[in-house]
Amino acid sequence: MVDVAHIIPPSPDDPPRRRSRVRPWHAAVALAVAAAVGGGLWVWKPWQSVELPQSACWGVLSADDLKPLTGPDGKATESRPSREMYTPAKPGSSRDTHCRVMWPDATILLDAEVRPARDRIDADRRNDANGGSVTPLDFGPGTTGWITASDTPHGEASVRLYVPCDYDAPRDDSDQPPPKYFGVLVSGDVVDGASLGKAHQAYADIALKIGRAAATAYECRNTVTLTGTAPRVPS
């Protein structure tokens, strides 16, 4: 079939046809959409990513625990992974008292340590007070905890937790009493792009998780009672 509309020329009596044009409000909508998309990409930045170990620090921590400590882009690795936590009653080359997670520029994303404590709590608190402000944190009955905020403008902080624990420890030749506590120390460097408040709260959350794991590893004969969630760290 032939399309006669394209063969028959228009009559001189027909009204003139208007040329197609983009209406001003169409252009405004298009610009608004483009700006929204561009602004969303600027905030989201899908080309940036954070890669974290799925398990760290004796298998106690997950990527979610480490996420508040990171910047917007980078890969974190545990420098010397250890699957078991060292205790005085169970020494071994496969066990460790220390855990460290590194950021790609050699920044220490997380530094965590577990060790026996022989009446050193007050001495540690005095030493920490010399380097900054010390704020008590309540992790549960019988525990002693605090966060130390550095006086420097970089925002360094550390969280200490001491947990009462009656555990077997080899006797030494000194007259010192056997340890009554184990201690957990959590700290790290400030990563560019990380929220200072969230990082400090993460230190307390991590100290609590490691404290629970340490109570099991040390096989405390007493009942260890820790809070269900970490205390809120003052901003």
MIMAR-71447 format. One record per residue (C-alpha): residue in one letter; y, z, x. Coordinates in steps of 0.001 Angstrom, whole numbers, m for minus. Each point is the difference from the previous one (the first is absolute). Layout:
<martis>
+--------+---------+---------+---------+
| residu |       Y |       Z |       X |
+--------+---------+---------+---------+
|      A |       Y |       Z |       X |
...
+--------+---------+---------+---------+
</martis>
This chain:
<martis>
+--------+---------+---------+---------+
| residu |       Y |       Z |       X |
+--------+---------+---------+---------+
|      M |       0 |       0 |       0 |
|      V |    3501 |    m876 |    1276 |
|      D |    2699 |    2634 |      56 |
|      V |    2831 |   m1849 |   m1742 |
|      A |    2474 |    2778 |     725 |
|      H |      39 |   m1074 |    3643 |
|      I |     368 |   m3706 |    m799 |
|      I |    2716 |     m40 |   m2679 |
|      P |    3429 |     608 |    1597 |
|      P |    2271 |    2595 |   m1613 |
|      S |    2410 |   m1204 |   m2653 |
|      P |    3735 |      42 |     782 |
|      D |     442 |    2041 |   m3179 |
|      D |   m2251 |    2811 |    1322 |
|      P |    1846 |    3166 |    1232 |
|      P |      72 |     377 |    3800 |
|      R |   m2761 |    2135 |    1527 |
|      R |     964 |    3084 |    2001 |
|      R |   m1221 |     296 |    3552 |
|      S |   m2389 |    2831 |     698 |
|      R |    1615 |    2890 |    1845 |
|      V |    m838 |    3577 |    1011 |
|      R |    1850 |    2468 |   m2138 |
|      P |    1933 |    2720 |    1879 |
|      W |   m2082 |    2839 |   m1456 |
|      H |   m3189 |   m1730 |    1143 |
|      A |    1303 |      51 |    3560 |
|      A |    1011 |    3644 |    m302 |
|      V |   m3489 |     994 |   m1168 |
|      A |   m1604 |   m1931 |    2843 |
|      L |    2221 |    1741 |    2553 |
|      A |    m752 |    3408 |   m1490 |
|      V |   m3751 |    m621 |     165 |
|      A |     244 |   m1183 |    3602 |
|      A |    2028 |    3070 |     964 |
|      A |   m2500 |    2332 |   m1672 |
|      V |   m2929 |   m1606 |    1759 |
|      G |    1785 |      37 |    3340 |
|      G |    1070 |    3612 |    m456 |
|      G |   m3526 |    1020 |    m945 |
|      L |   m1398 |   m1587 |    3140 |
|      W |    2648 |    1741 |    2063 |
|      V |   m1101 |    3393 |   m1349 |
|      W |   m3734 |    m713 |     m64 |
|      K |    m269 |   m2062 |    3190 |
|      P |   m3552 |   m1248 |    m565 |
|      W |    m188 |   m1283 |    3573 |
|      Q |      m3 |    3598 |    1253 |
|      S |   m3163 |    2101 |     m72 |
|      V |   m1386 |    3339 |    1144 |
|      E |   m3556 |     263 |    1321 |
|      L |   m1523 |    3484 |     195 |
|      P |   m3424 |    1339 |     944 |
|      Q |   m2060 |     727 |   m3086 |
|      S |   m1284 |    3194 |    1607 |
|      A |    1610 |    2134 |    2723 |
|      C |     m70 |    3476 |    1544 |
|      W |   m3695 |     882 |    m220 |
|      G |    m261 |   m2052 |   m3178 |
|      V |    2237 |    2489 |   m1831 |
|      L |    3013 |   m2263 |    m616 |
|      S |     312 |   m3292 |   m1842 |
|      A |    2553 |   m2797 |     108 |
|      D |    1822 |    1635 |   m2934 |
|      D |     545 |    3156 |    2062 |
|      L |    1580 |   m1996 |    2831 |
|      K |    2126 |   m2370 |   m2109 |
|      P |    3032 |    2355 |    m375 |
|      L |     294 |      95 |    3799 |
|      T |     260 |   m3747 |     557 |
|      G |    2823 |   m2485 |     244 |
|      P |     183 |   m3202 |   m2076 |
|      D |   m2074 |   m2120 |    2372 |
|      G |   m2654 |     746 |    2605 |
|      K |   m3587 |     932 |     822 |
|      A |   m1182 |    3541 |     732 |
|      T |   m3070 |     854 |    2071 |
|      E |   m1765 |    3225 |     904 |
|      S |     178 |     190 |    3791 |
|      R |   m3254 |    1875 |     553 |
|      P |   m2064 |     343 |   m3169 |
|      S |   m2289 |    3005 |    m283 |
|      R |   m2367 |     474 |   m2893 |
|      E |    m563 |    3728 |     474 |
|      M |    2373 |    2903 |     380 |
|      Y |    m474 |    2206 |    3042 |
|      T |    m638 |    3714 |    m604 |
|      P |    m724 |    2664 |    2636 |
|      A |   m3454 |     595 |   m1473 |
|      K |    m871 |   m3719 |      37 |
|      P |    1430 |   m1687 |    3088 |
|      G |    m943 |   m3561 |     837 |
|      S |    1301 |   m3196 |    1548 |
|      S |      93 |   m1699 |   m3397 |
|      R |    2263 |    2684 |   m1414 |
|      D |    3727 |     364 |     395 |
|      T |    2795 |    2418 |    m835 |
|      H |    2678 |   m2664 |     m11 |
|      C |     824 |   m3063 |   m2083 |
|      R |    2713 |   m2568 |     647 |
|      V |     991 |   m3102 |   m1986 |
|      M |    2294 |   m2467 |    1764 |
|      W |    2569 |   m2485 |   m1325 |
|      P |     199 |   m3427 |    1742 |
|      D |    3036 |     847 |    2151 |
|      A |   m1789 |    3036 |    1532 |
|      T |    1637 |    2326 |   m2514 |
|      I |   m2222 |    2932 |   m1007 |
|      L |    m427 |    m436 |   m3729 |
|      L |   m2044 |    3206 |    m310 |
|      D |   m1029 |    2722 |    2424 |
|      A |   m2445 |    2599 |   m1349 |
|      E |   m1810 |    2813 |    1773 |
|      V |   m2473 |    2717 |   m1030 |
|      R |    m681 |    2961 |    2288 |
|      P |   m1053 |    3676 |     m39 |
|      A |    2853 |    2475 |    m181 |
|      R |     m25 |    3320 |    1872 |
|      D |    2933 |    1992 |   m1309 |
|      R |    2392 |   m2770 |    1008 |
|      I |    1568 |    m505 |   m3411 |
|      D |    3126 |    2052 |     663 |
|      A |     420 |   m1565 |    3447 |
|      D |    m253 |   m3494 |   m1456 |
|      R |    2551 |     849 |   m2670 |
|      R |    2451 |    1334 |    2589 |
|      N |    m432 |   m3087 |    2161 |
|      D |     505 |   m2336 |   m2964 |
|      A |    3106 |    1930 |   m1073 |
|      N |    1532 |    m680 |    3399 |
|      G |    m173 |   m3745 |    m659 |
|      G |    1207 |    m107 |   m3594 |
|      S |     m16 |    1630 |   m3416 |
|      V |   m3275 |    1545 |   m1235 |
|      T |    m766 |      71 |   m3728 |
|      P |   m3092 |    1848 |   m1312 |
|      L |   m2590 |   m1961 |   m1988 |
|      D |   m2604 |    1658 |   m2227 |
|      F |   m3404 |   m1687 |     306 |
|      G |   m1979 |    2793 |   m1674 |
|      P |   m1000 |    3688 |     257 |
|      G |    m143 |    1304 |    3556 |
|      T |    1284 |   m3219 |    1538 |
|      T |    3129 |    m332 |    2093 |
|      G |    1901 |   m3278 |      28 |
|      W |    3392 |   m1428 |     710 |
|      I |    1908 |   m3199 |     699 |
|      T |    2289 |    m312 |    2982 |
|      A |    2907 |   m2417 |    m315 |
|      S |    1475 |   m1024 |    3317 |
|      D |    3689 |     497 |     738 |
|      T |     161 |   m3574 |    1316 |
|      P |    1408 |   m2751 |   m2259 |
|      H |   m3264 |   m1991 |     141 |
|      G |   m1705 |    2082 |   m2685 |
|      E |   m3070 |    1155 |    1943 |
|      A |   m2055 |    2665 |   m1749 |
|      S |   m3365 |    1707 |     271 |
|      V |   m2165 |    1986 |   m2386 |
|      R |   m2229 |    2889 |    1092 |
|      L |   m2736 |    1578 |   m2083 |
|      Y |   m2073 |    3021 |    1011 |
|      V |   m3113 |     758 |   m2053 |
|      P |   m1893 |    3321 |     214 |
|      C |   m3546 |    m804 |    1054 |
|      D |   m2906 |    2197 |    1114 |
|      Y |   m2088 |   m2317 |    2132 |
|      D |   m2339 |     150 |    2982 |
|      A |    1674 |    m471 |    3347 |
|      P |   m1497 |     438 |    3459 |
|      R |    1098 |    3184 |    1723 |
|      D |    2042 |    m241 |    3174 |
|      D |     432 |    2500 |    2815 |
|      S |    3447 |    1070 |   m1133 |
|      D |     817 |    2932 |   m2213 |
|      Q |    1687 |   m2230 |   m2566 |
|      P |   m1241 |     368 |   m3568 |
|      P |   m1863 |   m2918 |   m1585 |
|      P |    2160 |   m2511 |   m1887 |
|      K |     846 |     954 |   m3570 |
|      Y |    1574 |   m3280 |   m1039 |
|      F |    m132 |   m3686 |     680 |
|      G |    3246 |   m1901 |     201 |
|      V |    1014 |   m3478 |   m1169 |
|      L |    3035 |   m1720 |    1503 |
|      V |    1329 |   m3252 |   m1486 |
|      S |    2949 |   m1980 |    1340 |
|      G |    1099 |   m3520 |     930 |
|      D |    2869 |   m2225 |    1028 |
|      V |    2487 |   m1334 |   m2505 |
|      V |    m794 |   m3646 |    m766 |
|      D |    2850 |   m2383 |    m806 |
|      G |      54 |    m673 |   m3719 |
|      A |   m1989 |    3100 |    m987 |
|      S |    1412 |    2535 |   m2448 |
|      L |     642 |    3247 |    1858 |
|      G |    m632 |    2188 |   m3043 |
|      K |   m3265 |   m1766 |    m884 |
|      A |   m1192 |     176 |    3605 |
|      H |     594 |    3753 |     199 |
|      Q |   m1806 |     552 |   m3293 |
|      A |   m2863 |   m2135 |    1290 |
|      Y |    m331 |    2339 |    3015 |
|      A |    m601 |    2918 |   m2382 |
|      D |   m2436 |   m2024 |   m2138 |
|      I |   m1933 |   m1043 |    3112 |
|      A |     m53 |    3549 |    1408 |
|      L |   m1582 |    1211 |   m3237 |
|      K |   m2679 |   m2722 |       8 |
|      I |    m869 |     645 |    3644 |
|      G |       0 |    3766 |    m662 |
|      R |   m2620 |    m428 |   m2720 |
|      A |   m2157 |   m2139 |    2277 |
|      A |     396 |    2462 |    2882 |
|      A |   m1100 |    2936 |   m2165 |
|      T |   m3277 |   m1864 |    m555 |
|      A |    m361 |   m1050 |    3638 |
|      Y |     633 |    3536 |    1260 |
|      E |   m2506 |    1398 |   m2534 |
|      C |    2256 |    2924 |    m897 |
|      R |   m2045 |    2934 |   m1233 |
|      N |    2899 |    1243 |   m2083 |
|      T |    1218 |   m1761 |   m3137 |
|      V |    2831 |   m2373 |     863 |
|      T |    2375 |    m593 |   m2907 |
|      L |    2534 |   m2803 |     393 |
|      T |    2456 |   m1285 |   m2577 |
|      G |    m979 |   m2996 |   m2110 |
|      T |    3047 |   m1938 |    1170 |
|      A |    2218 |     438 |    3021 |
|      P |    3180 |    2040 |    m430 |
|      R |    3167 |   m1959 |    m569 |
|      V |    1904 |    m566 |    3210 |
|      P |    3757 |     575 |    m356 |
|      S |    2075 |   m3115 |     552 |
+--------+---------+---------+---------+
</martis>
